[in-house]
Structure formats: structure tokens, C-alpha cells
Amino acid sequence: MISTTQVRRAVDSDAPKIAELLGELGYSVHPRFILERLQFAADRADDAVLVAEAAEDVIGVASVHVFPVFYADVWIGRITSLVVGAHHRRKGIGKMLLSAAESFCLQRRCSQIEVTSGGTHEPAPEFYANNGYERLDQHLVKSRP
């Protein structure tokens, strides 16, 4: 399967499949919302939505964003989603998407790449650790009231 899989930029027609993939992780998003996000990312050089495609079917997705920090000449890449369809997991597709997201960041001079993995996605932290990511500092969040 991996030899016939390619990673490419997502296009508008991928929105329904991306919404379905995100649904596998418990994110209930409508394809219209994904379409809006795809169009937003398409207009920004420092954002990308990448899909893994095999036999003309989208089987995985990753989103990545690049931004400068304020206090130094440093750019950070942040992977905000990465999901592979349940029937295609553990076949190297996630690693392909991760590598493509990392390449996107490195081409934009990022010196660090971050990923946040929700506590309910149990295999994800191990996947990232096996690909060179390490826990660093604390991630603190305050939700809007």
C-alpha cells in the first residue's frame, strides 16, 4: 500500500473525506467547515493541509502551521492534526504524513516542530516519540469562558 501512496496538498474536493477522518478521532466537523479551513490555508504560505492518497482515495491528513516567535529570530512549526484512516494504520502512512509536514516546516526555516496530542488518542504519543519527538515543558491552556 505504501508504495502506491502519495502525499499532496489537500484540495477543496477532499473536504468530505478529511471530515470523515477527523471524525475517527472524535472530532465532529462538517465538510463545509473543513472546506472553509482548506480555503483559509490555501491563502497562507505558512499553513498547509496535506493528505495521503492511495488509489484515488484520501486515507490520511495532516495540518501544519508555521509562525515566528516574538523574542528571537526563531520560527516554530506546529502540527495541529494528523490522522490516518483506521484500515490504513500501522502501514507507514502516518510516518509519510509526518515527514511531509516536517519538510514543510524545514523549508520555512523552522528550528523546532511541535505537536500536541490529546489524551484520548493513546497510541499517538508513542508514535511521535518513535519519530524523534520528546516531551518538553508544559503546555498550559485557558479556554474562553
Backbone hydrogen bonds, N-H to C=O, Kabsch-Sander energy under -0.5 kcal/mol:
donor,donor_aa,acceptor,acceptor_aa,energy
4,T,1,M,-1.2
5,T,2,I,-1.2
6,Q,53,E,-2.5
8,R,51,V,-2.3
10,A,49,V,-3.1
14,D,11,V,-2.4
15,A,12,D,-1.9
18,I,14,D,-2.5
19,A,15,A,-2.6
20,E,16,P,-2.0
21,L,17,K,-2.5
22,L,18,I,-2.7
23,G,19,A,-1.8
24,E,20,E,-1.0
24,E,21,L,-0.8
25,L,21,L,-0.5
25,L,22,L,-1.2
26,G,23,G,-1.6
27,Y,22,L,-2.1
28,S,26,G,-0.8
29,V,27,Y,-1.2
33,F,30,H,-0.8
34,I,30,H,-1.8
35,L,31,P,-2.6
36,E,32,R,-2.0
37,R,33,F,-2.1
38,L,34,I,-2.8
39,Q,35,L,-2.4
40,F,36,E,-2.2
41,A,37,R,-2.7
42,A,38,L,-2.2
43,D,39,Q,-0.9
43,D,40,F,-0.8
44,R,41,A,-1.7
47,D,44,R,-1.4
48,A,64,V,-2.5
50,L,62,A,-3.2
51,V,8,R,-3.1
52,A,60,G,-2.1
53,E,6,Q,-3.0
53,E,51,V,-0.5
54,A,57,D,-2.5
55,A,4,T,-0.5
57,D,54,A,-1.7
59,I,52,A,-2.8
59,I,57,D,-0.6
60,G,52,A,-1.1
61,V,83,V,-2.6
62,A,50,L,-2.5
63,S,81,S,-2.1
64,V,48,A,-2.6
65,H,78,R,-2.2
66,V,46,D,-2.5
67,F,76,I,-2.5
69,V,74,V,-2.6
74,V,72,A,-2.2
75,W,109,R,-0.5
76,I,67,F,-3.3
77,G,112,Q,-2.6
78,R,65,H,-3.1
79,I,114,E,-2.9
80,T,63,S,-1.7
80,T,78,R,-0.7
81,S,63,S,-1.1
83,V,61,V,-2.6
85,G,59,I,-3.2
88,H,85,G,-2.4
89,R,86,A,-0.9
91,K,88,H,-0.6
96,M,92,G,-1.8
97,L,93,I,-2.4
98,L,94,G,-2.8
99,S,95,K,-2.6
100,A,96,M,-2.2
101,A,97,L,-2.5
102,E,98,L,-2.6
103,S,99,S,-2.5
104,F,100,A,-2.1
105,C,101,A,-2.0
106,L,102,E,-2.8
107,Q,103,S,-2.3
108,R,104,F,-0.6
108,R,105,C,-1.1
109,R,106,L,-1.5
110,C,105,C,-2.0
111,S,75,W,-2.2
112,Q,75,W,-0.9
114,E,77,G,-3.4
116,T,79,I,-0.9
118,G,116,T,-0.5
121,H,118,G,-1.7
122,E,120,T,-1.0
124,A,121,H,-1.7
126,E,122,E,-0.5
127,F,123,P,-2.0
128,Y,124,A,-2.6
129,A,125,P,-2.5
130,N,126,E,-2.6
131,N,127,F,-0.6
131,N,128,Y,-0.9
132,G,129,A,-1.6
133,Y,128,Y,-2.4
140,L,138,Q,-0.7
